[in-house]
């Protein structure tokens, strides 16, 4: 009955679309008002209760590779199909298990011989594929002390590998962007192996065990101390043997993709949230909240004859390396990417000590990560206008690479979204704007067992669900503010594990 009501309202509004431009006061505005009214925080909360029950019945979590994730997928697929969507389950890979069968080897073989000590001088990057290569080392855009230096950007951009000789072992420095970016750029440049070494700044000298969740480069890779990297960089013609002997087993999970039955497939409005939790808990705020809000919006607009195709994505394996969204974008042709006019990301929208944070599409704060691709500023402005219409403040938050917008930004797709905060600490200025407690994490249960249904702020959930409905509705009818796609524009993203 809920969908029938909205269909009737939309049909009645259709004559207006023939005479009224798609601007404020047009069909986009009318549909936004209707959809916002139909989307209820209480209904979103019912989806969260269902996800909590799924976790309770499946070992306390909904992580990738677990029965809890499979049950979450089944729940979402069932709701979407019942609402009338054509649903696609896209298989993606993740590392199900990884172990080393023998210690790794990193030996300098020329111009002199030297063996480095596993566990002290270097460690294997989990989940490195196996490999045994002997080749010359080539440094990539290195920043070497002794004097203090800014954070290294070595290997963050494909351009850093200009002049790299395929078949050599890439020597790359930690810093600025996710390790994954460095791995994939090295592999794309034809490296036969990869040595990442620490920066050399205080507290950033030694290697440490680290699971970067990335194996697709297909090359053996290790993480070394600054001393090792500096020595190799300073040794002309350094040749090393790099060996990793590992047992890598891949598992499969599904992204869930649903498209509106109506709308121009040449102009796609894509909306995404990750469906998986960490293994430590049920992940109700992170990110049941975003998934539940998207599901409610999808249900309420299922049969509306929108102008632009709306595509809902529930991503797999975000918590272990943004794998679902990354593999989705990687599988698209350039033409398919160009049809996605905007990508909206909703990851954690109901943090208990919340702030209304909008991704900083225009880099108006001038710090941290750069602006998103052209059109990202307009997405931020439209979201801000919704909050402004309710006299609610917002603050910006960087595209720091910690959520599923990363793959879209990297290929030039305008992106934006809402975030209410994770383990970061709320500032006094934010407490003055939003209430809550300064000096305390936005979500003290982030990635913990206590991220349960009790960890949700109902006010933030309701307001943010309305904001999602508003933005989806407007873009479903009106993309005039979004500039035409340009050449892919990669953004330099900071690493959560950098």
C-alpha positions as CSV (number, residue, x, y, z in Angstrom):
1,X,0.0,0.0,0.0
2,X,2.9,2.4,0.7
3,X,4.2,2.1,-2.9
4,X,0.7,2.3,-4.4
5,X,0.2,5.7,-2.8
6,X,3.5,7.1,-4.1
7,X,2.8,5.8,-7.6
8,X,-0.6,7.6,-7.6
9,X,1.0,10.8,-6.5
10,X,3.7,10.5,-9.1
11,X,1.2,9.8,-11.9
12,X,-0.8,12.8,-10.9
13,X,2.3,14.9,-11.1
14,X,3.3,13.7,-14.6
15,X,1.5,16.4,-16.5
16,X,3.5,18.9,-14.5
17,X,6.7,17.4,-15.9
18,X,5.7,18.3,-19.5
19,X,5.4,22.0,-18.7
20,X,7.7,22.7,-15.8
21,X,11.5,22.7,-16.0
22,X,13.3,20.2,-13.7
23,X,14.4,22.8,-11.3
24,X,13.2,23.8,-7.8
25,X,9.4,23.6,-8.0
26,X,9.5,21.0,-10.8
27,X,8.9,17.3,-10.8
28,X,12.2,16.6,-9.0
29,X,11.1,18.9,-6.2
30,X,7.6,17.4,-6.0
31,X,8.9,13.8,-6.0
32,X,11.6,14.7,-3.3
33,X,8.9,16.0,-1.0
34,X,6.7,12.9,-1.5
35,X,9.6,10.4,-1.1
36,X,11.0,12.1,2.0
37,X,7.5,12.0,3.6
38,X,7.2,8.3,2.7
39,X,10.6,7.2,4.0
40,X,10.3,6.6,7.8
41,X,13.0,6.2,10.3
42,X,10.8,3.6,12.0
43,X,10.8,1.5,8.9
44,X,14.6,1.8,8.5
45,X,14.9,0.7,12.1
46,X,12.8,-2.5,11.3
47,X,15.4,-3.4,8.7
48,X,18.1,-2.9,11.4
49,X,16.3,-5.1,13.8
50,X,16.2,-7.8,11.1
51,X,20.0,-7.5,10.5
52,X,20.5,-7.7,14.3
53,X,18.5,-10.9,14.4
54,X,20.5,-12.3,11.5
55,X,23.8,-11.6,13.4
56,X,22.3,-13.1,16.6
57,X,21.5,-16.3,14.7
58,X,24.9,-16.5,13.0
59,X,27.6,-16.2,15.6
60,X,27.2,-12.5,16.3
61,X,28.3,-11.0,13.0
62,X,27.6,-10.5,9.3
63,X,31.1,-10.5,8.0
64,X,32.2,-11.4,4.5
65,X,32.6,-15.2,4.1
66,X,30.2,-16.0,7.0
67,X,26.6,-17.4,7.2
68,X,25.6,-14.0,8.6
69,X,26.6,-12.2,5.4
70,X,24.8,-14.8,3.3
71,X,21.7,-14.3,5.4
72,X,22.0,-10.5,5.1
73,X,22.2,-10.9,1.3
74,X,19.1,-13.2,1.3
75,X,17.2,-10.6,3.4
76,X,18.0,-7.7,1.1
77,X,17.4,-9.7,-2.1
78,X,14.0,-10.9,-0.8
79,X,12.9,-7.4,0.1
80,X,14.0,-5.9,-3.3
81,X,12.4,-8.6,-5.4
82,X,9.2,-8.3,-3.4
83,X,9.2,-4.6,-4.1
84,X,9.5,-5.4,-7.9
85,X,13.1,-4.9,-8.6
86,X,15.2,-6.9,-11.0
87,X,18.1,-8.0,-8.7
88,X,21.5,-9.1,-9.7
89,X,23.9,-11.0,-7.4
90,X,27.4,-10.2,-8.6
91,X,30.0,-12.6,-7.3
92,X,33.2,-11.0,-6.0
93,X,36.3,-12.6,-4.5
94,X,38.0,-12.1,-1.2
95,X,40.7,-13.9,0.7
96,X,39.2,-16.7,2.7
97,X,42.4,-17.9,4.2
98,X,46.1,-17.1,3.9
99,X,49.2,-18.7,5.5
100,X,52.9,-19.0,4.9
101,X,54.3,-22.4,4.2
102,X,57.9,-21.3,4.8
103,X,59.6,-18.1,5.9
104,X,60.0,-15.3,3.3
105,X,63.3,-14.5,1.7
106,X,64.8,-11.1,0.9
107,X,68.4,-11.3,-0.1
108,X,70.7,-8.8,-1.7
109,X,72.5,-10.8,-4.4
110,X,74.5,-8.1,-6.3
111,X,76.7,-6.1,-6.3
112,X,77.3,-7.7,-2.8
113,X,75.6,-10.5,-0.9
114,X,73.5,-9.9,2.2
115,X,70.5,-11.6,3.7
116,X,67.8,-9.7,5.5
117,X,66.1,-11.2,8.5
118,X,62.4,-12.0,8.3
119,X,60.3,-10.6,11.1
120,X,63.0,-8.0,11.9
121,X,64.1,-6.4,8.7
122,X,60.9,-7.2,6.7
123,X,57.6,-9.1,6.9
124,X,55.4,-10.6,4.2
125,X,52.5,-8.4,3.2
126,X,49.4,-10.5,3.9
127,X,47.9,-11.8,1.6
128,X,50.8,-11.8,-0.8
129,X,50.7,-14.4,-3.6
130,X,53.5,-16.9,-3.8
131,X,56.5,-16.0,-6.0
132,X,60.2,-16.4,-6.3
133,X,62.0,-13.7,-8.3
134,X,65.5,-12.4,-8.6
135,X,65.7,-9.0,-10.3
136,X,67.2,-5.6,-10.1
137,X,65.5,-3.2,-7.8
138,X,64.1,0.2,-9.1
139,X,63.1,2.9,-6.7
140,X,59.8,4.7,-7.4
141,X,59.6,8.4,-6.5
142,X,61.3,8.0,-3.1
143,X,61.6,10.6,-0.3
144,X,64.7,9.8,1.7
145,X,65.8,11.6,5.0
146,X,68.1,12.3,7.0
147,X,66.3,15.6,7.3
148,X,62.6,15.5,8.3
149,X,60.3,15.3,5.2
150,X,56.7,15.4,4.4
151,X,54.9,12.1,4.0
152,X,56.1,10.2,1.0
153,X,53.8,9.9,-2.0
154,X,55.9,7.1,-3.6
155,X,53.8,4.9,-5.8
156,X,50.5,6.6,-5.2
157,X,50.0,7.5,-8.8
158,X,50.5,5.5,-12.0
159,X,52.6,8.4,-13.2
160,X,55.2,7.7,-10.4
161,X,56.1,4.6,-12.5
162,X,57.0,6.5,-15.6
163,X,60.3,5.0,-16.8
164,X,59.9,1.8,-14.7
165,X,61.5,-1.2,-16.4
166,X,59.0,-4.1,-16.5
167,X,60.4,-7.2,-14.8
168,X,62.2,-5.3,-12.1
169,X,61.3,-5.3,-8.4
170,X,59.6,-2.1,-7.4
171,X,61.0,-0.3,-4.3
172,X,58.2,1.9,-3.0
173,X,57.9,3.9,0.2
174,X,55.1,4.0,2.7
175,X,53.0,7.2,2.9
176,X,50.0,9.3,1.8
177,X,47.8,6.8,0.0
178,X,46.6,3.2,0.8
179,X,49.1,0.4,0.4
180,X,46.7,-1.1,-2.0
181,X,47.2,1.8,-4.5
182,X,50.9,1.2,-4.5
183,X,50.5,-2.5,-5.0
184,X,48.2,-2.2,-8.0
185,X,50.2,0.6,-9.6
186,X,53.4,-1.5,-9.3
187,X,51.7,-4.5,-10.8
188,X,50.2,-2.4,-13.6
189,X,53.7,-1.1,-14.4
190,X,55.0,-4.7,-14.9
191,X,56.9,-5.1,-11.6
192,X,57.8,-8.7,-10.9
193,X,57.8,-8.1,-7.1
194,X,57.2,-5.3,-4.6
195,X,59.2,-4.1,-1.6
196,X,57.4,-1.4,0.4
197,X,59.6,0.2,3.1
198,X,58.7,2.4,6.0
199,X,59.1,6.2,5.8
200,X,61.9,6.8,8.2
201,X,60.2,9.5,10.3
202,X,60.0,8.9,14.1
203,X,57.6,6.1,14.8
204,X,57.6,5.0,11.1
205,X,60.8,3.1,10.7
206,X,60.1,-0.6,11.3
207,X,57.9,-3.1,9.5
208,X,54.9,-4.6,11.2
209,X,52.4,-7.4,10.3
210,X,49.7,-6.0,8.1
211,X,46.8,-7.5,6.1
212,X,46.0,-5.2,3.2
213,X,43.3,-7.5,1.8
214,X,44.8,-7.3,-1.7
215,X,46.2,-10.1,-3.7
216,X,45.1,-9.2,-7.3
217,X,48.5,-7.7,-8.3
218,X,49.7,-11.3,-8.5
219,X,53.2,-10.5,-7.4
220,X,55.1,-11.4,-4.2
221,X,55.3,-8.4,-1.9
222,X,56.9,-7.6,1.4
223,X,57.0,-4.7,3.9
224,X,60.6,-3.7,5.0
225,X,62.2,-1.3,7.5
226,X,63.4,2.1,6.4
227,X,66.9,0.9,6.9
228,X,66.5,-1.8,4.4
229,X,64.8,0.4,1.8
230,X,67.3,3.1,2.2
231,X,70.2,0.7,1.8
232,X,68.7,-0.8,-1.4
233,X,67.9,2.7,-2.8
234,X,71.5,3.7,-2.2
235,X,73.1,0.7,-3.8
236,X,73.6,1.2,-7.5
237,X,72.4,-1.8,-9.5
238,X,71.0,-3.6,-6.4
239,X,69.6,-7.0,-7.3
240,X,67.6,-9.0,-4.8
241,X,66.0,-12.4,-4.5
242,X,62.4,-12.0,-3.2
243,X,60.5,-15.1,-2.3
244,X,57.1,-15.7,-0.7
245,X,55.8,-19.2,-0.1
246,X,52.2,-18.8,0.8
247,X,48.9,-20.7,0.6
248,X,46.2,-18.3,-0.6
249,X,42.6,-19.5,-0.8
250,X,39.9,-17.3,-2.3
251,X,36.2,-17.2,-1.3
252,X,33.2,-15.7,-3.0
253,X,30.5,-13.4,-1.8
254,X,27.9,-11.4,-3.7
255,X,27.3,-7.7,-4.2
256,X,23.6,-7.1,-4.5
257,X,22.6,-4.7,-7.4
258,X,19.0,-3.6,-8.1
259,X,17.9,-1.1,-10.8
260,X,14.7,0.9,-11.1
261,X,12.4,-0.5,-13.8
262,X,12.1,3.0,-15.2
263,X,14.6,5.6,-16.2
264,X,17.2,6.3,-19.0
265,X,20.0,3.7,-18.7
266,X,22.3,6.3,-20.3
267,X,22.0,8.4,-17.1
268,X,22.4,6.3,-14.0
269,X,22.1,7.6,-10.5
270,X,24.0,5.0,-8.3
271,X,23.5,4.7,-4.6
272,X,25.6,2.4,-2.5
273,X,26.2,1.1,1.1
274,X,28.3,-1.8,2.3
275,X,26.3,-4.7,3.7
276,X,29.1,-6.6,5.5
277,X,30.1,-6.2,9.1
278,X,33.5,-6.8,10.8
279,X,33.9,-10.2,12.5
280,X,33.8,-8.6,15.9
281,X,30.2,-7.7,15.9
282,X,26.9,-7.3,14.1
283,X,27.7,-4.0,12.4
284,X,24.4,-2.3,13.0
285,X,25.7,1.3,12.6
286,X,28.6,0.2,10.5
287,X,27.0,-0.3,8.1
288,X,23.6,-1.7,8.7
289,X,22.4,1.9,9.0
290,X,23.4,2.8,5.4
291,X,22.1,-0.4,4.0
292,X,18.8,-0.2,5.8
293,X,18.2,3.4,4.7
294,X,18.9,2.4,1.1
295,X,16.6,-0.5,1.3
296,X,13.7,1.6,2.7
297,X,14.3,4.2,-0.1
298,X,14.3,1.5,-2.7
299,X,11.1,0.0,-1.4
300,X,9.3,3.3,-1.4
301,X,10.2,4.4,-4.9
302,X,10.1,1.0,-6.7
303,X,7.3,1.6,-9.2
304,X,7.9,5.4,-9.8
305,X,8.4,6.3,-13.5
306,X,11.7,8.2,-12.8
307,X,13.5,10.0,-15.6
308,X,17.0,8.6,-14.9
309,X,17.9,5.0,-14.0
310,X,18.5,4.5,-10.3
311,X,20.8,1.7,-9.3
312,X,21.1,0.5,-5.7
313,X,24.2,-1.3,-4.6
314,X,24.8,-3.3,-1.4
315,X,28.5,-4.0,-1.3
316,X,30.3,-7.1,-0.2
317,X,33.6,-7.2,1.6
318,X,34.1,-3.5,2.3
319,X,35.5,-4.2,5.7
320,X,38.4,-6.3,4.3
321,X,39.6,-3.9,1.6
322,X,36.6,-2.3,-0.3
323,X,36.6,-5.3,-2.4
324,X,33.0,-5.4,-3.6
325,X,32.9,-1.8,-4.9
326,X,36.4,-2.0,-6.3
327,X,35.7,-5.3,-8.3
328,X,32.4,-3.9,-9.5
329,X,33.9,-0.7,-10.9
330,X,36.9,-2.7,-12.3
331,X,34.5,-5.0,-14.3
332,X,32.7,-2.0,-16.0
333,X,33.7,-0.9,-19.5
334,X,34.5,2.7,-20.0
335,X,31.2,3.2,-21.6
336,X,29.4,1.7,-18.6
337,X,31.3,3.9,-16.3
338,X,30.4,7.0,-18.3
339,X,26.7,6.2,-17.9
340,X,27.0,6.5,-14.1
341,X,26.4,10.3,-13.6
342,X,26.7,10.3,-9.8
343,X,27.6,7.9,-7.1
344,X,26.2,8.5,-3.6
345,X,27.7,6.6,-0.7
346,X,26.2,6.1,2.8
347,X,28.4,4.4,5.3
348,X,27.5,4.9,9.0
349,X,24.6,7.4,9.2
350,X,23.4,6.9,12.8
351,X,26.4,7.2,15.0
352,X,25.4,7.6,18.7
353,X,27.6,10.8,19.2
354,X,26.8,11.9,15.6
355,X,27.8,14.9,13.5
356,X,26.2,15.5,10.1
357,X,29.3,15.2,7.9
358,X,29.1,15.6,4.1
359,X,31.9,14.4,1.9
360,X,33.9,17.5,0.9
361,X,33.4,17.4,-2.8
362,X,34.9,20.9,-3.4
363,X,37.8,20.6,-0.9
364,X,36.5,23.8,0.7
365,X,38.5,23.1,3.9
366,X,41.7,23.1,1.8
367,X,43.3,20.3,3.8
368,X,43.7,16.6,3.5
369,X,42.4,14.8,0.4
370,X,41.6,16.9,-2.7
371,X,38.3,17.6,-4.2
372,X,36.3,14.9,-5.9
373,X,35.8,14.7,-9.7
374,X,33.7,17.5,-11.3
375,X,30.2,17.3,-10.0
376,X,31.2,16.2,-6.5
377,X,30.9,19.8,-5.3
378,X,27.3,19.9,-6.6
379,X,26.4,16.7,-4.8
380,X,27.7,18.2,-1.5
381,X,25.8,21.4,-2.1
382,X,22.5,19.6,-2.8
383,X,22.8,17.5,0.4
384,X,23.7,20.7,2.3
385,X,20.6,22.3,1.0
386,X,18.4,19.6,2.4
387,X,19.9,20.0,5.9
388,X,19.7,23.7,5.5
389,X,16.0,23.5,4.7
390,X,15.6,22.0,8.2
391,X,18.0,24.5,9.8
392,X,20.5,21.7,10.5
393,X,24.2,22.4,10.3
394,X,26.7,20.2,8.5
395,X,30.5,20.0,8.3
396,X,32.7,18.6,5.6
397,X,34.6,15.3,5.8
398,X,37.5,14.2,3.5
399,X,37.4,11.6,0.8
400,X,40.0,9.7,2.8
401,X,39.7,6.4,1.0
402,X,38.0,4.5,3.8
403,X,34.7,3.7,2.1
404,X,33.3,2.5,-1.2
405,X,33.3,5.9,-3.0
406,X,37.1,5.3,-3.7
407,X,36.8,3.2,-6.8
408,X,34.3,5.6,-8.3
409,X,36.4,8.7,-7.7
410,X,39.4,6.9,-9.1
411,X,37.7,6.7,-12.5
412,X,36.3,10.2,-12.5
413,X,32.7,9.6,-11.3
414,X,31.3,12.5,-9.2
415,X,30.7,11.3,-5.7
416,X,29.2,12.4,-2.4
417,X,27.3,11.2,0.6
418,X,26.7,11.4,4.4
419,X,28.9,10.2,7.3
420,X,28.1,10.6,11.0
421,X,31.6,9.6,12.3
422,X,33.5,6.5,13.3
423,X,36.3,6.2,15.9
424,X,37.3,9.8,15.5
425,X,36.8,12.2,18.4
426,X,34.1,14.8,18.4
427,X,35.4,18.3,18.7
428,X,34.0,21.1,21.0
429,X,32.9,23.0,17.9
430,X,31.0,20.0,16.6
431,X,29.4,19.4,20.0
432,X,28.2,23.0,19.9
433,X,26.7,22.4,16.4
434,X,25.2,19.0,16.9
435,X,25.0,18.3,20.6
436,X,26.5,15.2,22.1
437,X,29.8,15.0,23.9
438,X,33.1,16.6,22.9
439,X,36.2,14.5,23.5
440,X,34.4,11.3,22.9
441,X,34.3,9.1,19.8
442,X,31.4,9.6,17.4
443,X,30.9,5.8,17.7
444,X,32.6,4.3,20.7
445,X,31.5,0.9,19.5
446,X,33.1,1.2,16.1
447,X,34.2,-2.3,14.9
448,X,33.3,-3.8,18.2
449,X,30.8,-6.3,19.5
450,X,28.7,-3.5,21.0
451,X,27.8,-2.1,17.6
452,X,24.3,-3.5,18.1
453,X,20.8,-2.1,17.7
454,X,21.4,-0.2,20.9
455,X,24.2,1.7,19.2
456,X,21.9,3.7,16.9
457,X,20.9,7.3,17.3
458,X,17.3,7.4,16.1
459,X,17.4,11.1,15.3
460,X,20.4,10.8,13.1
461,X,19.0,7.7,11.4
462,X,15.7,9.5,10.7
463,X,17.2,12.7,9.4
464,X,19.8,11.0,7.3
465,X,17.3,8.6,5.8
466,X,15.3,11.6,4.7
467,X,18.4,13.3,3.3
468,X,19.1,10.1,1.2
469,X,15.5,10.1,0.0
470,X,15.8,13.7,-1.0
471,X,19.0,13.4,-3.0
472,X,18.0,10.2,-4.7
473,X,14.6,11.6,-5.7
474,X,16.1,14.8,-7.1
475,X,18.8,13.1,-9.1
476,X,16.2,10.6,-10.4
477,X,14.6,13.4,-12.3
478,X,17.2,16.1,-12.6
479,X,21.0,15.8,-13.4
480,X,21.4,19.2,-15.0
481,X,23.7,20.4,-12.3
482,X,26.1,17.6,-12.9
483,X,28.7,18.4,-15.6
484,X,29.3,15.9,-18.4
485,X,31.9,13.2,-17.6
486,X,35.5,14.1,-18.2
487,X,38.6,12.0,-18.4
488,X,39.2,9.8,-15.4
489,X,40.5,11.8,-12.5
490,X,42.2,9.9,-9.7
491,X,42.1,11.4,-6.3
492,X,45.0,11.0,-3.8
493,X,43.3,9.1,-1.0
494,X,44.7,8.8,2.5
495,X,45.1,5.3,4.0
496,X,43.3,4.0,7.0
497,X,46.2,1.7,7.5
498,X,48.8,4.0,5.9
